Amino acid sequence: MGDFHQNGNIATLHNLSDRPVEELERDLIEFSRHRPMGLVVPSLYSELATPALDNIVRELSRVPYLNEIVVGLDRADEKEYRHALEFFGRLPQHHRVLWNDGPRLRALDSKLAEKGLSPTEPGKGRNVWFCYGYTLSTGRASTVALHDADIKTYKRDLLARLIYPVANPGFSYDFSKGFYARSDGTTMGGRVTRLLVTPLILALRVVCGRSDYLDFLHSFRYPLAGEFALRRNVIDDLRIPTDWGLEIGVLSEMHRNHSNKRICQVDIADSYDHKHQDLSADDQTRGLSRMSIDIAKAMYRKLAIQGETFSVNRVRTIKATYYRTALDFIELFEADAAINGLSFDRHAEEEAVELFAANVVEAGHLFRENPMDTPFIPPWNRVIAAVPGVLEELREAVEDDMAEFGS
Protein backbone atom coordinates (compact mmCIF):
# COMPACT_ATOMS: atom_id res chain seq x y z
CA MET A 1 0.00 0.00 0.00
CA GLY A 2 1.35 3.38 -0.96
CA ASP A 3 1.32 6.60 1.03
CA PHE A 4 0.22 10.16 0.35
CA HIS A 5 3.65 11.80 0.42
CA GLN A 6 4.34 14.51 -2.15
CA ASN A 7 7.75 16.18 -2.29
CA GLY A 8 6.45 19.29 -4.05
CA ASN A 9 8.87 19.22 -7.00
CA ILE A 10 7.18 16.64 -9.21
CA ALA A 11 3.87 14.83 -8.85
CA THR A 12 3.95 11.39 -7.24
CA LEU A 13 1.09 9.09 -8.23
CA HIS A 14 0.64 6.38 -5.63
CA ASN A 15 -0.94 2.94 -5.51
CA LEU A 16 -3.51 3.57 -2.80
CA SER A 17 -6.20 1.07 -3.69
CA ASP A 18 -4.73 -1.80 -5.74
CA ARG A 19 -7.17 -0.91 -8.51
CA PRO A 20 -7.83 -3.94 -10.73
CA VAL A 21 -5.85 -3.96 -13.96
CA GLU A 22 -9.04 -4.56 -15.93
CA GLU A 23 -10.37 -1.19 -14.74
CA LEU A 24 -7.15 0.56 -15.69
CA GLU A 25 -7.26 -1.09 -19.11
CA ARG A 26 -10.85 0.02 -19.71
CA ASP A 27 -9.71 3.60 -19.13
CA LEU A 28 -6.70 3.11 -21.38
CA ILE A 29 -8.81 1.69 -24.19
CA GLU A 30 -10.88 4.87 -24.05
CA PHE A 31 -7.74 7.04 -23.90
CA SER A 32 -6.37 5.23 -26.96
CA ARG A 33 -9.17 6.72 -29.05
CA HIS A 34 -7.48 10.11 -28.58
CA ARG A 35 -3.88 9.09 -27.85
CA PRO A 36 -2.72 5.89 -29.57
CA MET A 37 -0.18 4.06 -27.42
CA GLY A 38 3.01 2.18 -28.16
CA LEU A 39 5.64 0.24 -26.25
CA VAL A 40 9.40 -0.03 -26.79
CA VAL A 41 11.27 -3.05 -25.40
CA PRO A 42 15.07 -3.07 -25.88
CA SER A 43 16.36 -6.64 -25.69
CA LEU A 44 19.47 -8.74 -26.10
CA TYR A 45 18.98 -11.94 -28.10
CA SER A 46 20.17 -13.93 -25.09
CA GLU A 47 17.15 -12.72 -23.12
CA LEU A 48 14.84 -14.72 -25.38
CA ALA A 49 15.97 -17.84 -23.53
CA THR A 50 14.98 -16.47 -20.11
CA PRO A 51 11.73 -17.13 -18.24
CA ALA A 52 11.47 -13.37 -17.65
CA LEU A 53 11.03 -12.40 -21.31
CA ASP A 54 8.80 -15.38 -22.02
CA ASN A 55 6.48 -14.19 -19.25
CA ILE A 56 6.63 -10.58 -20.47
CA VAL A 57 5.48 -11.63 -23.94
CA ARG A 58 2.73 -13.76 -22.41
CA GLU A 59 1.52 -10.81 -20.30
CA LEU A 60 1.76 -8.35 -23.20
CA SER A 61 -0.34 -10.61 -25.38
CA ARG A 62 -3.25 -9.79 -23.04
CA VAL A 63 -2.84 -6.00 -23.26
CA PRO A 64 -5.80 -4.58 -25.24
CA TYR A 65 -4.87 -0.91 -25.75
CA LEU A 66 -1.46 -0.89 -27.49
CA ASN A 67 -1.37 0.19 -31.10
CA GLU A 68 2.27 -0.78 -31.60
CA ILE A 69 5.04 -2.76 -29.91
CA VAL A 70 8.62 -2.14 -31.04
CA VAL A 71 11.32 -4.57 -29.94
CA GLY A 72 14.95 -3.59 -30.39
CA LEU A 73 17.05 -6.72 -30.83
CA ASP A 74 20.78 -6.58 -30.13
CA ARG A 75 23.55 -9.16 -30.62
CA ALA A 76 21.69 -11.40 -33.05
CA ASP A 77 22.80 -13.02 -36.30
CA GLU A 78 20.40 -13.93 -39.11
CA LYS A 79 19.35 -17.27 -37.62
CA GLU A 80 18.75 -15.63 -34.26
CA TYR A 81 16.77 -12.79 -35.83
CA ARG A 82 14.51 -15.34 -37.55
CA HIS A 83 14.00 -17.03 -34.20
CA ALA A 84 13.19 -13.67 -32.60
CA LEU A 85 10.50 -13.00 -35.20
CA GLU A 86 8.94 -16.33 -34.34
CA PHE A 87 9.32 -15.72 -30.58
CA PHE A 88 7.59 -12.33 -30.69
CA GLY A 89 5.12 -13.54 -33.29
CA ARG A 90 2.88 -14.58 -30.40
CA LEU A 91 2.01 -10.93 -29.84
CA PRO A 92 -1.45 -10.16 -31.27
CA GLN A 93 -0.72 -6.42 -31.50
CA HIS A 94 0.96 -4.79 -34.47
CA HIS A 95 4.64 -5.31 -33.66
CA ARG A 96 8.05 -4.94 -35.26
CA VAL A 97 11.46 -6.34 -34.31
CA LEU A 98 14.41 -4.11 -35.19
CA TRP A 99 17.43 -6.20 -36.18
CA ASN A 100 20.03 -3.73 -34.99
CA ASP A 101 22.93 -5.89 -36.18
CA GLY A 102 21.40 -6.66 -39.57
CA PRO A 103 22.89 -5.35 -42.82
CA ARG A 104 20.08 -2.87 -43.52
CA LEU A 105 20.22 -1.07 -40.18
CA ARG A 106 24.02 -1.27 -40.18
CA ALA A 107 24.06 0.43 -43.59
CA LEU A 108 21.83 3.20 -42.29
CA ASP A 109 24.03 3.50 -39.22
CA SER A 110 27.10 3.91 -41.45
CA LYS A 111 25.35 6.59 -43.48
CA LEU A 112 24.61 8.54 -40.33
CA ALA A 113 28.14 7.99 -39.01
CA GLU A 114 29.55 9.79 -42.05
CA LYS A 115 27.79 12.91 -40.79
CA GLY A 116 28.68 12.35 -37.16
CA LEU A 117 25.06 11.51 -36.31
CA SER A 118 25.36 7.84 -35.38
CA PRO A 119 25.58 6.38 -31.88
CA THR A 120 29.26 5.96 -30.99
CA GLU A 121 28.81 2.96 -28.68
CA PRO A 122 26.72 -0.20 -28.82
CA GLY A 123 24.31 -0.83 -25.99
CA LYS A 124 20.91 0.02 -24.61
CA GLY A 125 21.12 3.72 -25.51
CA ARG A 126 21.73 2.96 -29.19
CA ASN A 127 18.97 0.35 -29.15
CA VAL A 128 16.43 2.72 -27.60
CA TRP A 129 17.41 5.52 -29.99
CA PHE A 130 16.71 3.44 -33.10
CA CYS A 131 13.44 2.18 -31.60
CA TYR A 132 12.31 5.74 -30.92
CA GLY A 133 13.26 6.69 -34.46
CA TYR A 134 11.12 3.88 -35.77
CA THR A 135 8.13 4.95 -33.65
CA LEU A 136 8.51 8.47 -35.07
CA SER A 137 8.59 7.02 -38.58
CA THR A 138 5.34 5.10 -38.25
CA GLY A 139 3.28 7.67 -36.37
CA ARG A 140 1.26 4.83 -34.87
CA ALA A 141 1.71 6.04 -31.30
CA SER A 142 1.45 9.48 -29.70
CA THR A 143 2.34 8.07 -26.28
CA VAL A 144 5.23 5.62 -25.90
CA ALA A 145 6.22 3.53 -22.88
CA LEU A 146 9.54 1.79 -22.42
CA HIS A 147 10.56 -1.07 -20.18
CA ASP A 148 13.33 -3.65 -20.10
CA ALA A 149 13.17 -7.27 -21.21
CA ASP A 150 14.57 -8.84 -18.03
CA ILE A 151 11.86 -8.07 -15.45
CA LYS A 152 11.34 -11.28 -13.50
CA THR A 153 8.24 -10.06 -11.65
CA TYR A 154 6.45 -8.57 -14.68
CA LYS A 155 2.68 -8.21 -14.69
CA ARG A 156 0.74 -6.25 -17.25
CA ASP A 157 -0.54 -3.79 -14.65
CA LEU A 158 3.05 -2.44 -14.50
CA LEU A 159 2.63 -1.16 -18.05
CA ALA A 160 -0.91 0.08 -17.44
CA ARG A 161 0.14 2.18 -14.44
CA LEU A 162 3.30 3.40 -16.20
CA ILE A 163 1.58 4.71 -19.32
CA TYR A 164 -1.65 5.93 -17.68
CA PRO A 165 -0.41 9.44 -16.65
CA VAL A 166 0.79 10.42 -20.13
CA ALA A 167 -2.02 8.64 -21.99
CA ASN A 168 -4.83 10.30 -20.04
CA PRO A 169 -6.04 13.29 -22.12
CA GLY A 170 -7.17 14.97 -18.92
CA PHE A 171 -3.63 15.07 -17.53
CA SER A 172 -0.87 17.43 -18.62
CA TYR A 173 2.08 15.10 -18.04
CA ASP A 174 4.58 14.64 -20.87
CA PHE A 175 6.76 12.16 -18.97
CA SER A 176 6.15 9.54 -16.29
CA LYS A 177 8.84 7.62 -14.46
CA GLY A 178 8.12 4.31 -12.74
CA PHE A 179 9.13 3.53 -9.17
CA TYR A 180 8.88 0.44 -6.97
CA ALA A 181 10.57 -1.45 -4.18
CA ARG A 182 13.55 -3.39 -5.55
CA SER A 183 13.31 -6.71 -3.76
CA ASP A 184 13.00 -10.38 -4.63
CA GLY A 185 11.19 -11.03 -1.35
CA THR A 186 14.30 -12.19 0.48
CA THR A 187 16.88 -9.42 -0.05
CA MET A 188 17.09 -5.74 -0.97
CA GLY A 189 18.07 -4.86 -4.52
CA GLY A 190 18.86 -1.54 -6.10
CA ARG A 191 22.39 -1.15 -4.76
CA VAL A 192 23.37 1.61 -7.17
CA THR A 193 20.31 3.71 -6.31
CA ARG A 194 20.50 3.04 -2.56
CA LEU A 195 24.26 3.22 -2.07
CA LEU A 196 25.46 5.55 -4.84
CA VAL A 197 22.85 7.84 -6.37
CA THR A 198 20.97 9.02 -3.28
CA PRO A 199 24.01 9.61 -1.04
CA LEU A 200 25.93 11.19 -3.93
CA ILE A 201 23.10 13.65 -4.59
CA LEU A 202 23.13 14.58 -0.90
CA ALA A 203 26.92 14.92 -0.93
CA LEU A 204 26.78 17.17 -3.99
CA ARG A 205 24.18 19.34 -2.27
CA VAL A 206 26.53 19.74 0.71
CA VAL A 207 29.63 20.54 -1.36
CA CYS A 208 28.10 22.42 -4.31
CA GLY A 209 25.04 23.83 -2.60
CA ARG A 210 21.36 23.26 -3.20
CA SER A 211 20.30 23.47 -6.83
CA ASP A 212 17.08 22.96 -8.72
CA TYR A 213 18.71 20.11 -10.62
CA LEU A 214 19.84 18.20 -7.54
CA ASP A 215 16.46 18.77 -5.89
CA PHE A 216 14.84 17.46 -9.08
CA LEU A 217 16.91 14.27 -9.06
CA HIS A 218 16.31 13.78 -5.34
CA SER A 219 12.56 13.95 -5.96
CA PHE A 220 12.56 10.59 -7.74
CA ARG A 221 12.06 7.57 -5.55
CA TYR A 222 13.87 5.32 -8.01
CA PRO A 223 15.88 7.51 -10.40
CA LEU A 224 17.54 4.51 -12.07
CA ALA A 225 14.26 2.79 -12.96
CA GLY A 226 14.38 1.67 -16.59
CA GLU A 227 10.65 2.14 -17.01
CA PHE A 228 9.25 5.42 -18.27
CA ALA A 229 6.62 6.72 -20.67
CA LEU A 230 6.56 9.90 -22.72
CA ARG A 231 4.60 11.70 -25.35
CA ARG A 232 5.76 11.68 -28.93
CA ASN A 233 6.77 15.36 -28.90
CA VAL A 234 9.33 14.62 -26.18
CA ILE A 235 11.21 12.17 -28.42
CA ASP A 236 12.06 14.74 -31.11
CA ASP A 237 14.65 16.64 -29.08
CA LEU A 238 15.60 13.97 -26.52
CA ARG A 239 19.35 13.40 -26.36
CA ILE A 240 19.90 9.79 -25.31
CA PRO A 241 23.18 8.90 -23.57
CA THR A 242 25.20 6.06 -25.05
CA ASP A 243 26.89 5.09 -21.79
CA TRP A 244 25.45 3.54 -18.63
CA GLY A 245 24.16 6.89 -17.47
CA LEU A 246 21.03 6.38 -19.59
CA GLU A 247 18.41 6.80 -16.87
CA ILE A 248 20.11 9.76 -15.17
CA GLY A 249 20.78 11.26 -18.61
CA VAL A 250 17.11 11.05 -19.61
CA LEU A 251 16.06 12.68 -16.35
CA SER A 252 18.61 15.43 -16.96
CA GLU A 253 17.13 15.98 -20.42
CA MET A 254 13.64 16.21 -18.97
CA HIS A 255 14.87 18.75 -16.44
CA ARG A 256 16.51 20.77 -19.22
CA ASN A 257 13.59 20.77 -21.66
CA HIS A 258 10.37 20.52 -19.64
CA SER A 259 8.59 22.08 -16.70
CA ASN A 260 8.42 20.03 -13.51
CA LYS A 261 4.65 20.34 -13.77
CA ARG A 262 4.77 18.17 -16.92
CA ILE A 263 6.71 15.39 -15.17
CA CYS A 264 5.51 12.76 -12.71
CA GLN A 265 6.53 9.49 -11.11
CA VAL A 266 4.14 6.61 -10.62
CA ASP A 267 4.11 3.52 -8.41
CA ILE A 268 4.06 0.62 -10.87
CA ALA A 269 4.76 -2.49 -8.76
CA ASP A 270 4.60 -3.69 -5.17
CA SER A 271 7.90 -5.49 -5.69
CA TYR A 272 10.28 -5.69 -8.59
CA ASP A 273 13.19 -7.90 -9.53
CA HIS A 274 15.28 -8.21 -12.67
CA LYS A 275 18.69 -9.42 -13.85
CA HIS A 276 21.38 -8.34 -11.41
CA GLN A 277 24.66 -6.85 -12.59
CA ASP A 278 27.95 -7.98 -11.05
CA LEU A 279 29.82 -5.47 -8.93
CA SER A 280 32.95 -5.99 -11.10
CA ALA A 281 35.28 -4.50 -8.52
CA ASP A 282 38.34 -5.52 -10.57
CA ASP A 283 37.14 -4.15 -13.91
CA GLN A 284 35.96 -0.57 -14.32
CA THR A 285 34.64 -1.28 -17.82
CA ARG A 286 31.95 -3.72 -16.67
CA GLY A 287 29.03 -4.15 -14.33
CA LEU A 288 28.14 -1.83 -11.50
CA SER A 289 31.65 -0.42 -11.44
CA ARG A 290 31.28 1.10 -14.89
CA MET A 291 27.70 2.11 -14.16
CA SER A 292 28.76 4.03 -11.06
CA ILE A 293 31.47 5.91 -13.01
CA ASP A 294 29.11 6.82 -15.85
CA ILE A 295 26.40 8.00 -13.43
CA ALA A 296 28.82 10.18 -11.45
CA LYS A 297 30.21 11.65 -14.69
CA ALA A 298 26.67 12.44 -15.85
CA MET A 299 26.02 14.39 -12.65
CA TYR A 300 29.34 16.25 -12.87
CA ARG A 301 28.63 17.10 -16.50
CA LYS A 302 25.18 18.50 -15.76
CA LEU A 303 26.41 20.56 -12.81
CA ALA A 304 29.37 21.86 -14.84
CA ILE A 305 26.92 23.19 -17.43
CA GLN A 306 25.35 25.15 -14.58
CA GLY A 307 28.70 26.69 -13.66
CA GLU A 308 30.14 24.27 -11.08
CA THR A 309 33.84 23.42 -11.21
CA PHE A 310 35.40 20.14 -10.10
CA SER A 311 39.00 20.54 -9.02
CA VAL A 312 40.95 17.62 -7.60
CA ASN A 313 40.39 18.86 -4.05
CA ARG A 314 36.70 19.44 -4.62
CA VAL A 315 36.19 15.94 -5.96
CA ARG A 316 38.05 14.54 -2.94
CA THR A 317 35.71 16.52 -0.70
CA ILE A 318 32.70 15.13 -2.57
CA LYS A 319 34.11 11.63 -2.14
CA ALA A 320 34.62 12.07 1.61
CA THR A 321 31.13 13.51 2.08
CA TYR A 322 29.60 10.79 -0.09
CA TYR A 323 31.41 8.02 1.79
CA ARG A 324 30.21 9.13 5.22
CA THR A 325 26.67 9.66 3.95
CA ALA A 326 26.57 6.25 2.26
CA LEU A 327 27.76 4.49 5.42
CA ASP A 328 24.96 6.17 7.34
CA PHE A 329 22.52 4.89 4.73
CA ILE A 330 23.75 1.34 5.26
CA GLU A 331 22.59 1.54 8.87
CA LEU A 332 19.17 2.73 7.71
CA PHE A 333 18.84 -0.08 5.19
CA GLU A 334 19.97 -2.68 7.72
CA ALA A 335 17.12 -1.62 10.02
CA ASP A 336 14.67 -1.55 7.09
CA ALA A 337 15.70 -5.07 6.07
CA ALA A 338 15.34 -6.36 9.63
CA ILE A 339 11.80 -5.08 10.16
CA ASN A 340 10.77 -6.64 6.82
CA GLY A 341 12.47 -9.98 7.48
CA LEU A 342 14.95 -9.56 4.62
CA SER A 343 18.51 -10.84 4.73
CA PHE A 344 21.16 -8.14 4.76
CA ASP A 345 24.88 -8.56 4.10
CA ARG A 346 26.46 -5.51 5.70
CA HIS A 347 29.96 -6.50 4.60
CA ALA A 348 28.89 -6.69 0.93
CA GLU A 349 27.09 -3.35 1.26
CA GLU A 350 30.21 -1.67 2.65
CA GLU A 351 32.34 -3.23 -0.09
CA ALA A 352 30.01 -1.69 -2.67
CA VAL A 353 30.24 1.73 -0.99
CA GLU A 354 34.04 1.54 -0.96
CA LEU A 355 34.06 0.77 -4.68
CA PHE A 356 31.58 3.54 -5.45
CA ALA A 357 33.61 6.04 -3.39
CA ALA A 358 36.71 5.23 -5.43
CA ASN A 359 34.70 5.57 -8.63
CA VAL A 360 33.35 8.98 -7.59
CA VAL A 361 36.97 10.11 -7.68
CA GLU A 362 37.68 8.24 -10.92
CA ALA A 363 34.65 9.86 -12.55
CA GLY A 364 35.98 13.27 -11.53
CA HIS A 365 39.38 12.44 -13.02
CA LEU A 366 37.82 11.28 -16.30
CA PHE A 367 35.61 14.36 -16.46
CA ARG A 368 38.51 16.76 -15.91
CA GLU A 369 40.63 14.86 -18.44
CA ASN A 370 37.97 15.21 -21.13
CA PRO A 371 35.46 17.91 -20.09
CA MET A 372 34.16 18.25 -23.65
CA ASP A 373 33.09 14.61 -23.80
CA THR A 374 29.39 14.44 -24.65
CA PRO A 375 28.26 10.81 -24.79
CA PHE A 376 24.88 11.68 -26.25
CA ILE A 377 23.30 10.54 -29.48
CA PRO A 378 22.03 13.51 -31.50
CA PRO A 379 18.29 14.11 -31.07
CA TRP A 380 16.09 12.95 -33.90
CA ASN A 381 15.06 16.47 -34.90
CA ARG A 382 18.72 17.22 -35.72
CA VAL A 383 19.13 13.95 -37.62
CA ILE A 384 15.98 14.61 -39.65
CA ALA A 385 17.22 18.11 -40.53
CA ALA A 386 20.63 16.78 -41.63
CA VAL A 387 19.35 13.71 -43.48
CA PRO A 388 15.90 14.36 -44.96
CA GLY A 389 14.04 11.12 -45.48
CA VAL A 390 15.99 9.25 -42.78
CA LEU A 391 12.83 8.14 -40.97
CA GLU A 392 11.43 6.70 -44.18
CA GLU A 393 14.71 4.83 -44.73
CA LEU A 394 14.57 3.47 -41.20
CA ARG A 395 10.99 2.33 -41.56
CA GLU A 396 11.67 0.68 -44.92
CA ALA A 397 14.73 -1.13 -43.54
CA VAL A 398 12.71 -2.57 -40.67
CA GLU A 399 9.78 -3.55 -42.89
CA ASP A 400 12.09 -5.16 -45.47
CA ASP A 401 13.82 -7.18 -42.76
CA MET A 402 10.46 -8.38 -41.40
CA ALA A 403 9.25 -9.29 -44.88
CA GLU A 404 12.43 -11.10 -45.93
CA PHE A 405 13.14 -13.08 -42.79
CA GLY A 406 9.70 -13.46 -41.26
CA SER A 407 8.35 -15.95 -43.75
Buried (B, 14 or more C-beta within 10 A) or exposed (E): EBEEEEEEBBBBBBBEEEEEBEEBBEBBEEBBEEBBBBBBBBBBBBBBEBEBBBBBBEBBEEBEBBBBBBBBBBEBEBEBBBBBBEBBEEBEBBBBBBBBBBEBBEEBBEBBEEEEBBBBEEBBBBBBBBBBBBBBBBEBBBBBBBBBBBBBBBBBBBBBBBBBBBBBEEBEBBBBBBBBBBBBEEBBBBBBBBBBBBBBBBBBBBBBEEBEBBBBBBBBBBBBBBBBBBBBEBBEBBBBBBBBBBBBBBBBBBBEBBEBEBBBBBBBBBEBBBEBBEBBBEEBEEBBBBBBBBBBBBBBBBBBEEEBEBEEEBBEBBBBBBBBBBBEBBEEBBEEBEEEEBEBEEEEBBEBBBBBBBBBBBBBBBBBEEEEEEBBBBBBEBBBEEBEEBBEBBBBBBBEBBEEBBE
